[in-house]
Amino acid sequence: MVDITRRRFASSASFALGGFAGMGLSACSAEPDPESYEAAVAQTWRAAGEAGHDEEAPLRRPVQELGRELVRLAVLAPSSHNTQCWKFALEDKAVVILPDLARRCPAVDPDDHHVFVSLGCACENLVQAAQAHGLNATARFDVAQNAIRVALEPVLAKAIPSPLFRAIAARQCTRGDYDGQPLSSEDLRLLERAGTSSGVRMLLLTERPAVERVLDWVVQGNTAQMADPAFVKELKTWIRFNGKEAVRTRDGLFSVASGSPEIPTWLGDMAFGWLLTAKGENDKYTHQIRSSAGIAVFVGEAVDKAHWVEVGRCYERFALQATALGIRNAFVNQPVEVPSVRAPFAAAVGLAGQRPDLVVRFGRGPTLPRSLRRPVQAVLV
């Protein structure tokens, strides 16, 4: 998944294309152009407003007045390849979240598993934001419509924004190296509580032998994906090689966010095939996983869209809790994306006969440049 997915150029790109690195973010002026990447990041990831700071705040105002802000915060959630595969409909007392199948990724996600996990991530952001604005939010998956309906009702008590709500504008999938240090038992307890529900189980793997077992399956899955021309072609369509292209599309995987140099689109198109190699990617994931504090594996109790949505909600709570604690995370979903690898991977981590949904590495590390999001108007129906 997206962001649920996470690819970048091999690390050799920094050497091979080093001459273009000066075209990157460091060359921008102190007062960025309104159309610049920096301005787009500031506009996209601006901090969330809240009702709870004002005891006289009109908590019972019409949902439509808050709807656009709730959607803005919902779309800060991750999605596969940052496709932003969602649409939103505003009703008098509800927000409906629908899949945008025009943005699906059939090579990596043929059964739309990641699409509905992504909808669950957006749903959790919306629920957290609604509660911070004095609304009771109840989410239900509508099987007939393949959509999530989030019913919203005002509450009489003063809104109390949670740490998870405040983390929405700071959360990111950080696809870099972490510091390799273990987390405290209290941190792990909070992450486990956030990432678990009645329909979703989360395994926290922190012992080195267990992490190495996961790494073996990541390498196997990644090798298979790198050998699949359809996967590589699909991935390339979602790579944004420079800030100008990222701002133009407001979606996809900005290569600089994964540590690669910013280069012209024409050069990226030409160089992509020979820079993205199985060996380079496997070496990168080996280093990144070994620098992590642990691995989280999410598994729903059933294999259906409703549980995929619930997995997304649980993962997003996990990610927001991690952000509130200063902990980074990123997907390493290759073992669950390749069907021939999925079942033996499940057995290796004690989930034989089940379908693991997400594999996530976590640990403390630096922030990286951010991805962008399309404007609210583009996702409303």
Order of alpha helices (4+ residues) and beta strands (2+ residues): alpha-alpha-alpha-beta-beta-alpha-beta-beta-alpha-alpha-beta-alpha-alpha-beta-alpha-beta-alpha-alpha-beta-alpha-beta-alpha-alpha-beta-alpha
